[in-house]
Amino acid sequence: MNPSTPDNLQNGGVRSISREDMANLPIRRYEGRVCLVATPHDLAHALADIRQETVVGFDTETRPAFTKGESYLPCLAQVATARAVYLFQFRGLDVFPVLAELLGSPRIVKAGVALAHDLRQLKLLFPFAEKNVLDLGVVARRGGHGQSGVRNLAGLFLGWRIPKGARTSNWAAPRLSSAQMTYAATDAWVCRELFLRFESLGLLRAQRPLAHESGSAAEYLPDQDQRL
């Protein structure tokens, strides 16, 4: 039997996946409720839902730079709970206090990939002290998996192929397209699903105490971006 079939991938025993095997996996996108946080009511609802969680998927999006020396700060944060994915645009409504509370909460695990880069960039926008942040790429590498980007991890552990379509679109646009919203929501949702998969496979037994006891991101955040 091909060791990279979806059934075999999900047990965590396969250490890498080829482009060919990835291309044969079924495409998955987030199909649940997506809330673009645009009003104070939206913000209060998002915070109330987030406070019910013990783990959320977390990601950010940044306007792409196509010229040498050009760079931008994040303009969107995505938070996935068990019930919805919330999209926080960094324009108009002041969403930073809610994000600072979430990122600083020792009770809620923030699961994502390449979070060290995200957190450094976010700290240029608003102050916070991160606690209980878990980088799934670090967990995967410690478990012997060389491919640690979110799409490779989704293929390896969930048996899904996550589309890249809207990755280089303009995330700073005042109005996000439906394709952008689905893409952004999918990334955060997959991070939460990966956390749950890692937990079921026992991959977090040596990781979660670090997150809960130290409150520092240093032990489980990578030094470089590993998104692909």
PyMOL commands that place a pseudoatom at each C-alpha (Angstrom):
pseudoatom trace, name=CA, resn=MET, resi=1, chain=A, elem=C, hetatm=0, pos=[0.000, 0.000, 0.000]
pseudoatom trace, name=CA, resn=ASN, resi=2, chain=A, elem=C, hetatm=0, pos=[1.196, 3.526, -0.715]
pseudoatom trace, name=CA, resn=PRO, resi=3, chain=A, elem=C, hetatm=0, pos=[2.424, 4.900, 2.652]
pseudoatom trace, name=CA, resn=SER, resi=4, chain=A, elem=C, hetatm=0, pos=[1.193, 8.388, 1.749]
pseudoatom trace, name=CA, resn=THR, resi=5, chain=A, elem=C, hetatm=0, pos=[-2.502, 7.603, 1.346]
pseudoatom trace, name=CA, resn=PRO, resi=6, chain=A, elem=C, hetatm=0, pos=[-4.868, 9.804, 3.414]
pseudoatom trace, name=CA, resn=ASP, resi=7, chain=A, elem=C, hetatm=0, pos=[-5.650, 6.942, 5.801]
pseudoatom trace, name=CA, resn=ASN, resi=8, chain=A, elem=C, hetatm=0, pos=[-1.981, 6.372, 6.597]
pseudoatom trace, name=CA, resn=LEU, resi=9, chain=A, elem=C, hetatm=0, pos=[-1.090, 10.052, 6.776]
pseudoatom trace, name=CA, resn=GLN, resi=10, chain=A, elem=C, hetatm=0, pos=[-3.489, 10.767, 9.600]
pseudoatom trace, name=CA, resn=ASN, resi=11, chain=A, elem=C, hetatm=0, pos=[-1.785, 8.430, 12.071]
pseudoatom trace, name=CA, resn=GLY, resi=12, chain=A, elem=C, hetatm=0, pos=[1.361, 10.592, 12.100]
pseudoatom trace, name=CA, resn=GLY, resi=13, chain=A, elem=C, hetatm=0, pos=[3.644, 7.766, 11.033]
pseudoatom trace, name=CA, resn=VAL, resi=14, chain=A, elem=C, hetatm=0, pos=[4.620, 9.284, 7.677]
pseudoatom trace, name=CA, resn=ARG, resi=15, chain=A, elem=C, hetatm=0, pos=[7.527, 11.730, 8.095]
pseudoatom trace, name=CA, resn=SER, resi=16, chain=A, elem=C, hetatm=0, pos=[7.233, 13.593, 4.792]
pseudoatom trace, name=CA, resn=ILE, resi=17, chain=A, elem=C, hetatm=0, pos=[4.930, 13.978, 1.835]
pseudoatom trace, name=CA, resn=SER, resi=18, chain=A, elem=C, hetatm=0, pos=[5.851, 14.502, -1.807]
pseudoatom trace, name=CA, resn=ARG, resi=19, chain=A, elem=C, hetatm=0, pos=[4.284, 17.094, -4.087]
pseudoatom trace, name=CA, resn=GLU, resi=20, chain=A, elem=C, hetatm=0, pos=[2.705, 14.289, -6.058]
pseudoatom trace, name=CA, resn=ASP, resi=21, chain=A, elem=C, hetatm=0, pos=[1.099, 12.725, -2.993]
pseudoatom trace, name=CA, resn=MET, resi=22, chain=A, elem=C, hetatm=0, pos=[-0.017, 16.154, -1.780]
pseudoatom trace, name=CA, resn=ALA, resi=23, chain=A, elem=C, hetatm=0, pos=[-1.666, 16.843, -5.129]
pseudoatom trace, name=CA, resn=ASN, resi=24, chain=A, elem=C, hetatm=0, pos=[-3.701, 13.645, -4.778]
pseudoatom trace, name=CA, resn=LEU, resi=25, chain=A, elem=C, hetatm=0, pos=[-5.195, 14.612, -1.422]
pseudoatom trace, name=CA, resn=PRO, resi=26, chain=A, elem=C, hetatm=0, pos=[-8.732, 15.996, -1.220]
pseudoatom trace, name=CA, resn=ILE, resi=27, chain=A, elem=C, hetatm=0, pos=[-9.006, 19.772, -0.963]
pseudoatom trace, name=CA, resn=ARG, resi=28, chain=A, elem=C, hetatm=0, pos=[-10.495, 21.107, 2.262]
pseudoatom trace, name=CA, resn=ARG, resi=29, chain=A, elem=C, hetatm=0, pos=[-11.590, 24.623, 3.143]
pseudoatom trace, name=CA, resn=TYR, resi=30, chain=A, elem=C, hetatm=0, pos=[-13.263, 25.928, 6.249]
pseudoatom trace, name=CA, resn=GLU, resi=31, chain=A, elem=C, hetatm=0, pos=[-17.029, 25.640, 5.837]
pseudoatom trace, name=CA, resn=GLY, resi=32, chain=A, elem=C, hetatm=0, pos=[-18.200, 26.904, 9.214]
pseudoatom trace, name=CA, resn=ARG, resi=33, chain=A, elem=C, hetatm=0, pos=[-19.188, 30.360, 10.378]
pseudoatom trace, name=CA, resn=VAL, resi=34, chain=A, elem=C, hetatm=0, pos=[-16.781, 33.182, 9.524]
pseudoatom trace, name=CA, resn=CYS, resi=35, chain=A, elem=C, hetatm=0, pos=[-17.261, 36.463, 11.388]
pseudoatom trace, name=CA, resn=LEU, resi=36, chain=A, elem=C, hetatm=0, pos=[-15.567, 39.583, 10.073]
pseudoatom trace, name=CA, resn=VAL, resi=37, chain=A, elem=C, hetatm=0, pos=[-15.314, 41.691, 13.225]
pseudoatom trace, name=CA, resn=ALA, resi=38, chain=A, elem=C, hetatm=0, pos=[-16.565, 45.089, 12.079]
pseudoatom trace, name=CA, resn=THR, resi=39, chain=A, elem=C, hetatm=0, pos=[-18.654, 46.538, 14.926]
pseudoatom trace, name=CA, resn=PRO, resi=40, chain=A, elem=C, hetatm=0, pos=[-18.418, 46.807, 18.725]
pseudoatom trace, name=CA, resn=HIS, resi=41, chain=A, elem=C, hetatm=0, pos=[-21.147, 44.142, 18.931]
pseudoatom trace, name=CA, resn=ASP, resi=42, chain=A, elem=C, hetatm=0, pos=[-19.070, 41.811, 16.733]
pseudoatom trace, name=CA, resn=LEU, resi=43, chain=A, elem=C, hetatm=0, pos=[-16.057, 42.460, 18.944]
pseudoatom trace, name=CA, resn=ALA, resi=44, chain=A, elem=C, hetatm=0, pos=[-17.952, 41.722, 22.159]
pseudoatom trace, name=CA, resn=HIS, resi=45, chain=A, elem=C, hetatm=0, pos=[-19.389, 38.522, 20.655]
pseudoatom trace, name=CA, resn=ALA, resi=46, chain=A, elem=C, hetatm=0, pos=[-15.955, 37.374, 19.486]
pseudoatom trace, name=CA, resn=LEU, resi=47, chain=A, elem=C, hetatm=0, pos=[-14.416, 37.999, 22.894]
pseudoatom trace, name=CA, resn=ALA, resi=48, chain=A, elem=C, hetatm=0, pos=[-17.207, 36.131, 24.674]
pseudoatom trace, name=CA, resn=ASP, resi=49, chain=A, elem=C, hetatm=0, pos=[-16.748, 33.114, 22.396]
pseudoatom trace, name=CA, resn=ILE, resi=50, chain=A, elem=C, hetatm=0, pos=[-12.955, 33.161, 22.669]
pseudoatom trace, name=CA, resn=ARG, resi=51, chain=A, elem=C, hetatm=0, pos=[-13.138, 33.284, 26.462]
pseudoatom trace, name=CA, resn=GLN, resi=52, chain=A, elem=C, hetatm=0, pos=[-15.015, 29.960, 26.424]
pseudoatom trace, name=CA, resn=GLU, resi=53, chain=A, elem=C, hetatm=0, pos=[-12.098, 28.187, 24.750]
pseudoatom trace, name=CA, resn=THR, resi=54, chain=A, elem=C, hetatm=0, pos=[-9.024, 26.420, 26.071]
pseudoatom trace, name=CA, resn=VAL, resi=55, chain=A, elem=C, hetatm=0, pos=[-7.410, 26.278, 22.610]
pseudoatom trace, name=CA, resn=VAL, resi=56, chain=A, elem=C, hetatm=0, pos=[-7.761, 28.446, 19.504]
pseudoatom trace, name=CA, resn=GLY, resi=57, chain=A, elem=C, hetatm=0, pos=[-6.111, 28.409, 16.115]
pseudoatom trace, name=CA, resn=PHE, resi=58, chain=A, elem=C, hetatm=0, pos=[-4.205, 31.625, 15.445]
pseudoatom trace, name=CA, resn=ASP, resi=59, chain=A, elem=C, hetatm=0, pos=[-2.736, 33.202, 12.327]
pseudoatom trace, name=CA, resn=THR, resi=60, chain=A, elem=C, hetatm=0, pos=[-2.107, 36.589, 10.730]
pseudoatom trace, name=CA, resn=GLU, resi=61, chain=A, elem=C, hetatm=0, pos=[-2.042, 37.962, 7.202]
pseudoatom trace, name=CA, resn=THR, resi=62, chain=A, elem=C, hetatm=0, pos=[0.154, 40.708, 5.787]
pseudoatom trace, name=CA, resn=ARG, resi=63, chain=A, elem=C, hetatm=0, pos=[-0.021, 42.701, 2.590]
pseudoatom trace, name=CA, resn=PRO, resi=64, chain=A, elem=C, hetatm=0, pos=[2.493, 41.088, 0.208]
pseudoatom trace, name=CA, resn=ALA, resi=65, chain=A, elem=C, hetatm=0, pos=[5.613, 42.998, -0.827]
pseudoatom trace, name=CA, resn=PHE, resi=66, chain=A, elem=C, hetatm=0, pos=[6.861, 42.615, -4.380]
pseudoatom trace, name=CA, resn=THR, resi=67, chain=A, elem=C, hetatm=0, pos=[9.707, 45.166, -4.381]
pseudoatom trace, name=CA, resn=LYS, resi=68, chain=A, elem=C, hetatm=0, pos=[13.111, 44.721, -2.766]
pseudoatom trace, name=CA, resn=GLY, resi=69, chain=A, elem=C, hetatm=0, pos=[13.242, 46.533, 0.567]
pseudoatom trace, name=CA, resn=GLU, resi=70, chain=A, elem=C, hetatm=0, pos=[9.470, 46.846, 0.763]
pseudoatom trace, name=CA, resn=SER, resi=71, chain=A, elem=C, hetatm=0, pos=[7.741, 45.423, 3.822]
pseudoatom trace, name=CA, resn=TYR, resi=72, chain=A, elem=C, hetatm=0, pos=[4.480, 45.732, 5.688]
pseudoatom trace, name=CA, resn=LEU, resi=73, chain=A, elem=C, hetatm=0, pos=[3.122, 44.929, 9.119]
pseudoatom trace, name=CA, resn=PRO, resi=74, chain=A, elem=C, hetatm=0, pos=[0.237, 42.493, 9.640]
pseudoatom trace, name=CA, resn=CYS, resi=75, chain=A, elem=C, hetatm=0, pos=[-3.199, 43.849, 8.798]
pseudoatom trace, name=CA, resn=LEU, resi=76, chain=A, elem=C, hetatm=0, pos=[-5.385, 40.885, 9.779]
pseudoatom trace, name=CA, resn=ALA, resi=77, chain=A, elem=C, hetatm=0, pos=[-5.512, 38.336, 12.592]
pseudoatom trace, name=CA, resn=GLN, resi=78, chain=A, elem=C, hetatm=0, pos=[-7.571, 35.152, 12.505]
pseudoatom trace, name=CA, resn=VAL, resi=79, chain=A, elem=C, hetatm=0, pos=[-8.778, 33.289, 15.582]
pseudoatom trace, name=CA, resn=ALA, resi=80, chain=A, elem=C, hetatm=0, pos=[-10.522, 29.912, 15.291]
pseudoatom trace, name=CA, resn=THR, resi=81, chain=A, elem=C, hetatm=0, pos=[-12.726, 28.585, 18.067]
pseudoatom trace, name=CA, resn=ALA, resi=82, chain=A, elem=C, hetatm=0, pos=[-14.811, 25.404, 18.047]
pseudoatom trace, name=CA, resn=ARG, resi=83, chain=A, elem=C, hetatm=0, pos=[-17.786, 27.391, 16.766]
pseudoatom trace, name=CA, resn=ALA, resi=84, chain=A, elem=C, hetatm=0, pos=[-16.457, 30.049, 14.385]
pseudoatom trace, name=CA, resn=VAL, resi=85, chain=A, elem=C, hetatm=0, pos=[-13.447, 31.799, 12.928]
pseudoatom trace, name=CA, resn=TYR, resi=86, chain=A, elem=C, hetatm=0, pos=[-13.103, 35.506, 13.719]
pseudoatom trace, name=CA, resn=LEU, resi=87, chain=A, elem=C, hetatm=0, pos=[-11.288, 37.852, 11.357]
pseudoatom trace, name=CA, resn=PHE, resi=88, chain=A, elem=C, hetatm=0, pos=[-9.883, 40.993, 12.971]
pseudoatom trace, name=CA, resn=GLN, resi=89, chain=A, elem=C, hetatm=0, pos=[-8.918, 43.723, 10.492]
pseudoatom trace, name=CA, resn=PHE, resi=90, chain=A, elem=C, hetatm=0, pos=[-6.476, 46.285, 11.840]
pseudoatom trace, name=CA, resn=ARG, resi=91, chain=A, elem=C, hetatm=0, pos=[-8.365, 49.297, 10.559]
pseudoatom trace, name=CA, resn=GLY, resi=92, chain=A, elem=C, hetatm=0, pos=[-11.237, 51.323, 11.989]
pseudoatom trace, name=CA, resn=LEU, resi=93, chain=A, elem=C, hetatm=0, pos=[-12.371, 49.297, 14.997]
pseudoatom trace, name=CA, resn=ASP, resi=94, chain=A, elem=C, hetatm=0, pos=[-9.819, 49.005, 17.822]
pseudoatom trace, name=CA, resn=VAL, resi=95, chain=A, elem=C, hetatm=0, pos=[-9.347, 45.238, 18.062]
pseudoatom trace, name=CA, resn=PHE, resi=96, chain=A, elem=C, hetatm=0, pos=[-5.920, 45.333, 19.729]
pseudoatom trace, name=CA, resn=PRO, resi=97, chain=A, elem=C, hetatm=0, pos=[-7.153, 45.110, 23.370]
pseudoatom trace, name=CA, resn=VAL, resi=98, chain=A, elem=C, hetatm=0, pos=[-9.048, 41.900, 22.583]
pseudoatom trace, name=CA, resn=LEU, resi=99, chain=A, elem=C, hetatm=0, pos=[-6.045, 40.374, 20.794]
pseudoatom trace, name=CA, resn=ALA, resi=100, chain=A, elem=C, hetatm=0, pos=[-3.725, 41.436, 23.629]
pseudoatom trace, name=CA, resn=GLU, resi=101, chain=A, elem=C, hetatm=0, pos=[-6.017, 39.726, 26.152]
pseudoatom trace, name=CA, resn=LEU, resi=102, chain=A, elem=C, hetatm=0, pos=[-6.100, 36.550, 24.091]
pseudoatom trace, name=CA, resn=LEU, resi=103, chain=A, elem=C, hetatm=0, pos=[-2.365, 36.413, 23.457]
pseudoatom trace, name=CA, resn=GLY, resi=104, chain=A, elem=C, hetatm=0, pos=[-1.640, 37.077, 27.134]
pseudoatom trace, name=CA, resn=SER, resi=105, chain=A, elem=C, hetatm=0, pos=[-4.093, 34.532, 28.503]
pseudoatom trace, name=CA, resn=PRO, resi=106, chain=A, elem=C, hetatm=0, pos=[-2.326, 31.627, 30.267]
pseudoatom trace, name=CA, resn=ARG, resi=107, chain=A, elem=C, hetatm=0, pos=[-5.547, 29.587, 30.125]
pseudoatom trace, name=CA, resn=ILE, resi=108, chain=A, elem=C, hetatm=0, pos=[-6.011, 29.547, 26.341]
pseudoatom trace, name=CA, resn=VAL, resi=109, chain=A, elem=C, hetatm=0, pos=[-3.541, 27.749, 24.059]
pseudoatom trace, name=CA, resn=LYS, resi=110, chain=A, elem=C, hetatm=0, pos=[-2.808, 29.722, 20.880]
pseudoatom trace, name=CA, resn=ALA, resi=111, chain=A, elem=C, hetatm=0, pos=[-1.857, 27.119, 18.280]
pseudoatom trace, name=CA, resn=GLY, resi=112, chain=A, elem=C, hetatm=0, pos=[-0.278, 28.133, 14.993]
pseudoatom trace, name=CA, resn=VAL, resi=113, chain=A, elem=C, hetatm=0, pos=[2.709, 27.831, 12.687]
pseudoatom trace, name=CA, resn=ALA, resi=114, chain=A, elem=C, hetatm=0, pos=[5.645, 30.263, 12.396]
pseudoatom trace, name=CA, resn=LEU, resi=115, chain=A, elem=C, hetatm=0, pos=[4.250, 32.212, 15.328]
pseudoatom trace, name=CA, resn=ALA, resi=116, chain=A, elem=C, hetatm=0, pos=[7.573, 33.765, 16.361]
pseudoatom trace, name=CA, resn=HIS, resi=117, chain=A, elem=C, hetatm=0, pos=[7.504, 35.944, 13.253]
pseudoatom trace, name=CA, resn=ASP, resi=118, chain=A, elem=C, hetatm=0, pos=[3.826, 36.802, 13.727]
pseudoatom trace, name=CA, resn=LEU, resi=119, chain=A, elem=C, hetatm=0, pos=[4.327, 37.831, 17.344]
pseudoatom trace, name=CA, resn=ARG, resi=120, chain=A, elem=C, hetatm=0, pos=[7.377, 39.980, 16.588]
pseudoatom trace, name=CA, resn=GLN, resi=121, chain=A, elem=C, hetatm=0, pos=[5.422, 41.839, 13.932]
pseudoatom trace, name=CA, resn=LEU, resi=122, chain=A, elem=C, hetatm=0, pos=[2.329, 42.240, 16.103]
pseudoatom trace, name=CA, resn=LYS, resi=123, chain=A, elem=C, hetatm=0, pos=[4.413, 43.772, 18.899]
pseudoatom trace, name=CA, resn=LEU, resi=124, chain=A, elem=C, hetatm=0, pos=[5.262, 46.607, 16.524]
pseudoatom trace, name=CA, resn=LEU, resi=125, chain=A, elem=C, hetatm=0, pos=[1.543, 47.402, 16.447]
pseudoatom trace, name=CA, resn=PHE, resi=126, chain=A, elem=C, hetatm=0, pos=[0.459, 46.942, 20.072]
pseudoatom trace, name=CA, resn=PRO, resi=127, chain=A, elem=C, hetatm=0, pos=[1.999, 45.773, 23.370]
pseudoatom trace, name=CA, resn=PHE, resi=128, chain=A, elem=C, hetatm=0, pos=[1.321, 42.344, 24.855]
pseudoatom trace, name=CA, resn=ALA, resi=129, chain=A, elem=C, hetatm=0, pos=[3.106, 39.593, 26.765]
pseudoatom trace, name=CA, resn=GLU, resi=130, chain=A, elem=C, hetatm=0, pos=[2.369, 36.258, 25.100]
pseudoatom trace, name=CA, resn=LYS, resi=131, chain=A, elem=C, hetatm=0, pos=[1.584, 33.205, 27.197]
pseudoatom trace, name=CA, resn=ASN, resi=132, chain=A, elem=C, hetatm=0, pos=[0.661, 29.629, 26.272]
pseudoatom trace, name=CA, resn=VAL, resi=133, chain=A, elem=C, hetatm=0, pos=[1.594, 29.976, 22.612]
pseudoatom trace, name=CA, resn=LEU, resi=134, chain=A, elem=C, hetatm=0, pos=[2.326, 26.684, 20.871]
pseudoatom trace, name=CA, resn=ASP, resi=135, chain=A, elem=C, hetatm=0, pos=[4.045, 26.487, 17.496]
pseudoatom trace, name=CA, resn=LEU, resi=136, chain=A, elem=C, hetatm=0, pos=[2.917, 23.329, 15.753]
pseudoatom trace, name=CA, resn=GLY, resi=137, chain=A, elem=C, hetatm=0, pos=[5.904, 23.420, 13.412]
pseudoatom trace, name=CA, resn=VAL, resi=138, chain=A, elem=C, hetatm=0, pos=[8.257, 23.133, 16.369]
pseudoatom trace, name=CA, resn=VAL, resi=139, chain=A, elem=C, hetatm=0, pos=[6.269, 20.199, 17.726]
pseudoatom trace, name=CA, resn=ALA, resi=140, chain=A, elem=C, hetatm=0, pos=[6.449, 18.494, 14.325]
pseudoatom trace, name=CA, resn=ARG, resi=141, chain=A, elem=C, hetatm=0, pos=[10.207, 19.008, 14.009]
pseudoatom trace, name=CA, resn=ARG, resi=142, chain=A, elem=C, hetatm=0, pos=[10.806, 17.681, 17.502]
pseudoatom trace, name=CA, resn=GLY, resi=143, chain=A, elem=C, hetatm=0, pos=[8.825, 14.623, 16.469]
pseudoatom trace, name=CA, resn=GLY, resi=144, chain=A, elem=C, hetatm=0, pos=[11.120, 14.026, 13.506]
pseudoatom trace, name=CA, resn=HIS, resi=145, chain=A, elem=C, hetatm=0, pos=[9.038, 15.645, 10.760]
pseudoatom trace, name=CA, resn=GLY, resi=146, chain=A, elem=C, hetatm=0, pos=[11.159, 17.771, 8.466]
pseudoatom trace, name=CA, resn=GLN, resi=147, chain=A, elem=C, hetatm=0, pos=[8.188, 19.409, 6.744]
pseudoatom trace, name=CA, resn=SER, resi=148, chain=A, elem=C, hetatm=0, pos=[6.662, 21.784, 9.270]
pseudoatom trace, name=CA, resn=GLY, resi=149, chain=A, elem=C, hetatm=0, pos=[4.659, 24.359, 7.301]
pseudoatom trace, name=CA, resn=VAL, resi=150, chain=A, elem=C, hetatm=0, pos=[0.919, 24.472, 7.846]
pseudoatom trace, name=CA, resn=ARG, resi=151, chain=A, elem=C, hetatm=0, pos=[0.026, 22.984, 4.440]
pseudoatom trace, name=CA, resn=ASN, resi=152, chain=A, elem=C, hetatm=0, pos=[2.511, 20.143, 4.739]
pseudoatom trace, name=CA, resn=LEU, resi=153, chain=A, elem=C, hetatm=0, pos=[1.290, 19.413, 8.267]
pseudoatom trace, name=CA, resn=ALA, resi=154, chain=A, elem=C, hetatm=0, pos=[-2.325, 19.383, 7.077]
pseudoatom trace, name=CA, resn=GLY, resi=155, chain=A, elem=C, hetatm=0, pos=[-1.343, 16.865, 4.413]
pseudoatom trace, name=CA, resn=LEU, resi=156, chain=A, elem=C, hetatm=0, pos=[0.677, 14.710, 6.797]
pseudoatom trace, name=CA, resn=PHE, resi=157, chain=A, elem=C, hetatm=0, pos=[-1.653, 14.661, 9.783]
pseudoatom trace, name=CA, resn=LEU, resi=158, chain=A, elem=C, hetatm=0, pos=[-5.112, 15.460, 8.442]
pseudoatom trace, name=CA, resn=GLY, resi=159, chain=A, elem=C, hetatm=0, pos=[-4.930, 14.009, 4.947]
pseudoatom trace, name=CA, resn=TRP, resi=160, chain=A, elem=C, hetatm=0, pos=[-6.098, 17.282, 3.395]
pseudoatom trace, name=CA, resn=ARG, resi=161, chain=A, elem=C, hetatm=0, pos=[-4.764, 19.662, 0.772]
pseudoatom trace, name=CA, resn=ILE, resi=162, chain=A, elem=C, hetatm=0, pos=[-5.192, 23.309, 1.705]
pseudoatom trace, name=CA, resn=PRO, resi=163, chain=A, elem=C, hetatm=0, pos=[-5.357, 25.704, -1.300]
pseudoatom trace, name=CA, resn=LYS, resi=164, chain=A, elem=C, hetatm=0, pos=[-2.936, 28.636, -1.503]
pseudoatom trace, name=CA, resn=GLY, resi=165, chain=A, elem=C, hetatm=0, pos=[-5.024, 30.714, -3.920]
pseudoatom trace, name=CA, resn=ALA, resi=166, chain=A, elem=C, hetatm=0, pos=[-5.451, 34.009, -2.021]
pseudoatom trace, name=CA, resn=ARG, resi=167, chain=A, elem=C, hetatm=0, pos=[-2.102, 34.016, -0.221]
pseudoatom trace, name=CA, resn=THR, resi=168, chain=A, elem=C, hetatm=0, pos=[-0.572, 36.920, -2.184]
pseudoatom trace, name=CA, resn=SER, resi=169, chain=A, elem=C, hetatm=0, pos=[-3.733, 39.004, -2.441]
pseudoatom trace, name=CA, resn=ASN, resi=170, chain=A, elem=C, hetatm=0, pos=[-4.051, 42.475, -0.915]
pseudoatom trace, name=CA, resn=TRP, resi=171, chain=A, elem=C, hetatm=0, pos=[-4.850, 41.844, 2.745]
pseudoatom trace, name=CA, resn=ALA, resi=172, chain=A, elem=C, hetatm=0, pos=[-4.868, 45.584, 3.446]
pseudoatom trace, name=CA, resn=ALA, resi=173, chain=A, elem=C, hetatm=0, pos=[-7.913, 46.130, 1.215]
pseudoatom trace, name=CA, resn=PRO, resi=174, chain=A, elem=C, hetatm=0, pos=[-10.816, 47.833, 3.047]
pseudoatom trace, name=CA, resn=ARG, resi=175, chain=A, elem=C, hetatm=0, pos=[-13.143, 45.027, 1.978]
pseudoatom trace, name=CA, resn=LEU, resi=176, chain=A, elem=C, hetatm=0, pos=[-11.946, 41.451, 1.874]
pseudoatom trace, name=CA, resn=SER, resi=177, chain=A, elem=C, hetatm=0, pos=[-13.291, 39.202, -0.846]
pseudoatom trace, name=CA, resn=SER, resi=178, chain=A, elem=C, hetatm=0, pos=[-15.130, 35.995, -0.011]
pseudoatom trace, name=CA, resn=ALA, resi=179, chain=A, elem=C, hetatm=0, pos=[-12.097, 34.063, -1.301]
pseudoatom trace, name=CA, resn=GLN, resi=180, chain=A, elem=C, hetatm=0, pos=[-9.800, 35.978, 1.048]
pseudoatom trace, name=CA, resn=MET, resi=181, chain=A, elem=C, hetatm=0, pos=[-12.097, 35.393, 4.019]
pseudoatom trace, name=CA, resn=THR, resi=182, chain=A, elem=C, hetatm=0, pos=[-12.308, 31.668, 3.320]
pseudoatom trace, name=CA, resn=TYR, resi=183, chain=A, elem=C, hetatm=0, pos=[-8.532, 31.410, 2.880]
pseudoatom trace, name=CA, resn=ALA, resi=184, chain=A, elem=C, hetatm=0, pos=[-7.834, 33.295, 6.112]
pseudoatom trace, name=CA, resn=ALA, resi=185, chain=A, elem=C, hetatm=0, pos=[-10.422, 31.336, 8.075]
pseudoatom trace, name=CA, resn=THR, resi=186, chain=A, elem=C, hetatm=0, pos=[-9.095, 28.039, 6.758]
pseudoatom trace, name=CA, resn=ASP, resi=187, chain=A, elem=C, hetatm=0, pos=[-5.561, 28.728, 7.953]
pseudoatom trace, name=CA, resn=ALA, resi=188, chain=A, elem=C, hetatm=0, pos=[-6.661, 29.428, 11.537]
pseudoatom trace, name=CA, resn=TRP, resi=189, chain=A, elem=C, hetatm=0, pos=[-9.131, 26.515, 11.546]
pseudoatom trace, name=CA, resn=VAL, resi=190, chain=A, elem=C, hetatm=0, pos=[-6.486, 24.076, 10.294]
pseudoatom trace, name=CA, resn=CYS, resi=191, chain=A, elem=C, hetatm=0, pos=[-4.146, 25.137, 13.097]
pseudoatom trace, name=CA, resn=ARG, resi=192, chain=A, elem=C, hetatm=0, pos=[-6.800, 24.273, 15.665]
pseudoatom trace, name=CA, resn=GLU, resi=193, chain=A, elem=C, hetatm=0, pos=[-7.537, 20.970, 13.933]
pseudoatom trace, name=CA, resn=LEU, resi=194, chain=A, elem=C, hetatm=0, pos=[-3.821, 20.149, 13.885]
pseudoatom trace, name=CA, resn=PHE, resi=195, chain=A, elem=C, hetatm=0, pos=[-3.559, 20.846, 17.605]
pseudoatom trace, name=CA, resn=LEU, resi=196, chain=A, elem=C, hetatm=0, pos=[-6.412, 18.441, 18.274]
pseudoatom trace, name=CA, resn=ARG, resi=197, chain=A, elem=C, hetatm=0, pos=[-4.794, 15.820, 16.023]
pseudoatom trace, name=CA, resn=PHE, resi=198, chain=A, elem=C, hetatm=0, pos=[-1.404, 16.239, 17.725]
pseudoatom trace, name=CA, resn=GLU, resi=199, chain=A, elem=C, hetatm=0, pos=[-3.099, 15.913, 21.100]
pseudoatom trace, name=CA, resn=SER, resi=200, chain=A, elem=C, hetatm=0, pos=[-4.885, 12.700, 20.068]
pseudoatom trace, name=CA, resn=LEU, resi=201, chain=A, elem=C, hetatm=0, pos=[-1.578, 11.235, 18.852]
pseudoatom trace, name=CA, resn=GLY, resi=202, chain=A, elem=C, hetatm=0, pos=[0.213, 12.096, 22.092]
pseudoatom trace, name=CA, resn=LEU, resi=203, chain=A, elem=C, hetatm=0, pos=[2.602, 14.526, 20.409]
pseudoatom trace, name=CA, resn=LEU, resi=204, chain=A, elem=C, hetatm=0, pos=[1.882, 17.307, 22.905]
pseudoatom trace, name=CA, resn=ARG, resi=205, chain=A, elem=C, hetatm=0, pos=[2.665, 15.413, 26.097]
pseudoatom trace, name=CA, resn=ALA, resi=206, chain=A, elem=C, hetatm=0, pos=[6.148, 16.906, 26.304]
pseudoatom trace, name=CA, resn=GLN, resi=207, chain=A, elem=C, hetatm=0, pos=[5.083, 20.267, 24.880]
pseudoatom trace, name=CA, resn=ARG, resi=208, chain=A, elem=C, hetatm=0, pos=[2.060, 21.439, 26.836]
pseudoatom trace, name=CA, resn=PRO, resi=209, chain=A, elem=C, hetatm=0, pos=[3.793, 21.647, 30.252]
pseudoatom trace, name=CA, resn=LEU, resi=210, chain=A, elem=C, hetatm=0, pos=[6.229, 24.138, 28.747]
pseudoatom trace, name=CA, resn=ALA, resi=211, chain=A, elem=C, hetatm=0, pos=[3.338, 26.219, 27.507]
pseudoatom trace, name=CA, resn=HIS, resi=212, chain=A, elem=C, hetatm=0, pos=[1.411, 26.108, 30.762]
pseudoatom trace, name=CA, resn=GLU, resi=213, chain=A, elem=C, hetatm=0, pos=[4.271, 26.504, 33.237]
pseudoatom trace, name=CA, resn=SER, resi=214, chain=A, elem=C, hetatm=0, pos=[6.712, 28.937, 31.707]
pseudoatom trace, name=CA, resn=GLY, resi=215, chain=A, elem=C, hetatm=0, pos=[4.389, 31.378, 29.973]
pseudoatom trace, name=CA, resn=SER, resi=216, chain=A, elem=C, hetatm=0, pos=[7.270, 32.092, 27.621]
pseudoatom trace, name=CA, resn=ALA, resi=217, chain=A, elem=C, hetatm=0, pos=[7.270, 31.538, 23.903]
pseudoatom trace, name=CA, resn=ALA, resi=218, chain=A, elem=C, hetatm=0, pos=[11.023, 30.990, 23.717]
pseudoatom trace, name=CA, resn=GLU, resi=219, chain=A, elem=C, hetatm=0, pos=[10.908, 27.209, 24.143]
pseudoatom trace, name=CA, resn=TYR, resi=220, chain=A, elem=C, hetatm=0, pos=[8.508, 26.400, 21.367]
pseudoatom trace, name=CA, resn=LEU, resi=221, chain=A, elem=C, hetatm=0, pos=[8.660, 29.168, 18.796]
pseudoatom trace, name=CA, resn=PRO, resi=222, chain=A, elem=C, hetatm=0, pos=[10.955, 28.917, 15.733]
pseudoatom trace, name=CA, resn=ASP, resi=223, chain=A, elem=C, hetatm=0, pos=[13.432, 31.560, 14.658]
pseudoatom trace, name=CA, resn=GLN, resi=224, chain=A, elem=C, hetatm=0, pos=[12.409, 31.609, 11.019]
pseudoatom trace, name=CA, resn=ASP, resi=225, chain=A, elem=C, hetatm=0, pos=[9.231, 31.626, 8.994]
pseudoatom trace, name=CA, resn=GLN, resi=226, chain=A, elem=C, hetatm=0, pos=[8.120, 28.065, 8.110]
pseudoatom trace, name=CA, resn=ARG, resi=227, chain=A, elem=C, hetatm=0, pos=[4.731, 28.764, 6.530]
pseudoatom trace, name=CA, resn=LEU, resi=228, chain=A, elem=C, hetatm=0, pos=[4.974, 26.698, 3.355]
for i in range(1, 228): cmd.bond("trace and resi %d" % i, "trace and resi %d" % (i + 1))
show_as sticks, trace
zoom trace
